[in-house]
């Protein structure tokens, strides 16, 4: 059996100490050397080294020392040495220690007395403690508070021993007297703690007798009082009223720790609206008054919990919560925004948006390093506000459009996506947004933002002036044609000028880009990076952002420019009466497109144009040369229609998620109505009355007696041994985040008594046993429940294995029964989660662990296979249902889940139906850690087959 350990010290095994050296140093007269030798001896003993004959040396040479450090180390040494023999009897040499300890307890120096009393708190052998009891009790009345407080702790730990009540029969009486007369706050707290632990009724009586003075007690004592209240109210619900009043009186205490504990205790005891309001305002005060970021994060977590159960009350403190944005820490700001966005109502939306706008403006002026990231968070927050309440969009959209040219590409993309959504959902703002966009288009510096802005220009420029301005803006940003001169092309083929040429153009690389459905497409890079200042191309004037991006080899943007020009000219044909003007503009557009193709096929750029972009530009040229009505309809109406459908689906999905979250049903016609005035008041305060009503409601709805699903419990019972084994064992596994509890039932199937029966467990993977279960004696045909606690530190699949060892009376050797392995399922640790497509792609690119599983299934339908994988892996499908509709024999979808340890699990499923109706393809799993990728891969391999 392992010993209990009360002392842990880091020990570097690289410097071994030799027993003889230690012995010599202890026998010498040098105090410093003795101290060093004692430290080495303690470390060696803690690390299972044996030092024979050391005890006698210490008794002879160390015990008489008067040095305080040596005396303290001596007590640590005595704490860790073995004090009993194999049969549990105290070793005879320990009598030598007893005399020394008694002398210490009567020592004139307070420190020696105090540390000895502390040492006695960790001694379990009654034979050592019994002769010292009179000396310990004398110290309860010592003049120095340091000794009194440690004497109280010593009395408490002795009283808690198995024979403690016989050793100190009247301990609670003595401590109660001490508590009444004690003035030192720390000693008073220890005395109250002793009564709370060993004689709870006395502690409660003392508290209720001195209830008026609780607010004057010290912080330490108040914390113990709150702990007592929690414990008493858990066992006796009816007594809550008087304790709630104590908590409310403590909420005005000067200590922040006490106030925080009060709020937590009040929430656990009462769900009355008055109490919850008080708690919410208390948390908000702490959020603003505390400077420690960790404290702020903890308080925000408490507010988040409060929001989930009492949203209506939390709505009133939304502006107080928002003030936490003044902290420069990004995690605090992110958590604050998450809480606030779920508390927005028509009543407070304007105030919230005004505050967010002020914060956005602040990010422009300050030069903080993470301003860009914070701005992005604010833009996303404003975006979600504007979607929930479209009427606020008009107040923010123009402010946000200033950030289209933001150096932080991610926040610029967020702005342009927001603008794209608002221009569709708020038709009144269309004209002003288009005008503003055309004015600021030249400032945009990132290719992805340009692409989205061009799409908006192509779709929403409707009047003649808008269409003409749109075309003029694009032409201006492209600069003069051609994009390069013939002489320059000749130079670029000349090796002597090659070096000079490459500096004028930013090199681009072709790399695969991940599309929204998880598939890959080849894309010319430089699309997501901001570019360097425009490069001067000989033979033409350098200008505009579009030109600079094209000259970096970004032909995907070139194709978007071509499509936008095509749409604008098709619309121009409808709104411009003059055919001459239309033809003139068309030829200019054709010239631009042809110039882009020439640039793509020339040797000026290091990479030629990709096939997709080439085909798209050629399609635009053909279309402008010969337009049919059917094609015109596709270009001018179908694109917008697809976007509208996407928006409405997104909105529908969000509405369904909100409905699922809002579990509180509306009032039913036959609901219970509470009449406060008809309640028996019996001198109760408003808060107690509300609390009583809430409790009645909970009792009526069965909230107090909810129990887990019994059928689910049966699924978790695992058989550990065979039915024919002499010992039958089965385990019920409970997984709760970081803890696994094994409830093992062991049944003796024989007619003999089994002695020293021990359940020996070992673990593999990131599992750790908290303690090893002890030895038991099992009568014939009787059973025993044994609990084992295991800590989990990651999502890696863990295995618990072990055996049951026992002895019988007629056999000398021990019998071993090997147990079945218990595999801890990864599904207990991961839960479905949601993230944006952009975040998914970013993580997909960053995560280094990938596990690729080939599809091998008897399921023949792609959608059915996807559903099967989602159910088997406990993941959420991020791909919109509309993207999965239709029969094309191919399906690609992204799945996402998060583990309780904060790890992300990304899965991309790509399957194709073969000619023989079988599915083929791959499921790719990516994660930051190896464990989750491997565990999920194993799970999918086992489950994907399908069928019964």
PyMOL commands that set and color helices and strands:
alter all, ss='L'
color gray80, all
select helices_A, chain A and resi 19-27+31-46+54-61+68-80+94-105+110-120+126-130+133-141+145-159+164-167+171-181+185-198+200-209+211-216+219-235+237-250+256-269+273-289+293-309+311-326+330-341+349-365+371-388+390-405+409-425+427-443+447-460+464-478+486-493+495-504+545-550+555-575+579-601+611-625+629-661+676-678+686-700+703-705+710-715+826-828+837-846+862-873+881-884+930-943
alter helices_A, ss='H'
color red, helices_A
select strands_A, chain A and resi 510-514+520-524+717-719+727-736+739-748+754-764+767-769+776-778+783-792+798-808+815-818+822-824+830-832+849-854+876-877+890-899+904-913+919-927
alter strands_A, ss='S'
color yellow, strands_A
deselect
rebuild
show_as cartoon
